[in-house]
Amino acid sequence: MAGFKYFTFTDTREITVEFSGRAEGFLHISHSPEGEIIGSAEILAEGQHQTSRTAIRPRPGIQALYFRFEGSGSLNFHSFTLE
């Protein structure tokens, strides 16, 4: 799990995550470590740097973001971009 604080959400609707490694599964995104999932990026990492873009449903206002990988293999999470 990785957590980042704080972001102001107004019109954010998508997120792009950059990753590498050898893994398959989903990177779940929430506002708290055990909170409701606001988006899930599909992960199919085959060694090289890759990106995955997905819709998110953040609560308006100032919020943290937490990323939790669920799947198999080893994932290197590099960065994310809010759109």
SULJOFEN-V243693 format. One record per residue. N is the residue number from 1. PHI is phi in radians with two decimals (* if undefined). NEAR is the number of other ideal C-beta (glycine too) atoms within 12 Angstrom. Layout:
n->N phi->PHI near->NEAR
n->N phi->PHI near->NEAR
//
This chain:
n->1 phi->* near->20
n->2 phi->-2.29 near->23
n->3 phi->-2.18 near->20
n->4 phi->-2.38 near->20
n->5 phi->-2.21 near->14
n->6 phi->-2.07 near->13
n->7 phi->-2.30 near->25
n->8 phi->-1.68 near->16
n->9 phi->-1.79 near->23
n->10 phi->-2.20 near->13
n->11 phi->-2.06 near->11
n->12 phi->-1.19 near->25
n->13 phi->-2.25 near->17
n->14 phi->-2.46 near->22
n->15 phi->-2.43 near->32
n->16 phi->-2.03 near->24
n->17 phi->-1.96 near->37
n->18 phi->-1.94 near->24
n->19 phi->-2.68 near->35
n->20 phi->-2.60 near->23
n->21 phi->2.00 near->25
n->22 phi->-2.29 near->19
n->23 phi->-2.69 near->26
n->24 phi->-2.49 near->21
n->25 phi->2.78 near->23
n->26 phi->-2.36 near->25
n->27 phi->-1.79 near->41
n->28 phi->-1.49 near->31
n->29 phi->-2.07 near->42
n->30 phi->-2.56 near->29
n->31 phi->-1.64 near->29
n->32 phi->-2.57 near->19
n->33 phi->-0.94 near->18
n->34 phi->-2.05 near->12
n->35 phi->-1.41 near->20
n->36 phi->-1.06 near->18
n->37 phi->-1.29 near->25
n->38 phi->-1.77 near->31
n->39 phi->-3.11 near->32
n->40 phi->-2.46 near->26
n->41 phi->-1.67 near->36
n->42 phi->-1.28 near->23
n->43 phi->-2.04 near->33
n->44 phi->-2.46 near->23
n->45 phi->-1.62 near->31
n->46 phi->-2.18 near->16
n->47 phi->1.88 near->15
n->48 phi->-1.60 near->14
n->49 phi->-1.14 near->16
n->50 phi->-2.46 near->27
n->51 phi->-2.27 near->25
n->52 phi->-2.42 near->34
n->53 phi->-2.01 near->21
n->54 phi->-2.61 near->27
n->55 phi->-1.31 near->20
n->56 phi->-2.28 near->33
n->57 phi->-2.18 near->20
n->58 phi->-1.30 near->31
n->59 phi->-1.26 near->20
n->60 phi->-1.11 near->14
n->61 phi->1.84 near->13
n->62 phi->-1.55 near->14
n->63 phi->-2.44 near->27
n->64 phi->-1.55 near->24
n->65 phi->-2.20 near->36
n->66 phi->-2.15 near->28
n->67 phi->-2.09 near->36
n->68 phi->-2.26 near->27
n->69 phi->-1.49 near->29
n->70 phi->-2.22 near->21
n->71 phi->2.82 near->22
n->72 phi->-2.16 near->15
n->73 phi->1.69 near->19
n->74 phi->-2.12 near->18
n->75 phi->-1.96 near->32
n->76 phi->-1.84 near->22
n->77 phi->-1.62 near->30
n->78 phi->-1.68 near->21
n->79 phi->-2.85 near->19
n->80 phi->-2.56 near->28
n->81 phi->-2.28 near->19
n->82 phi->-1.58 near->26
n->83 phi->-2.32 near->18
//
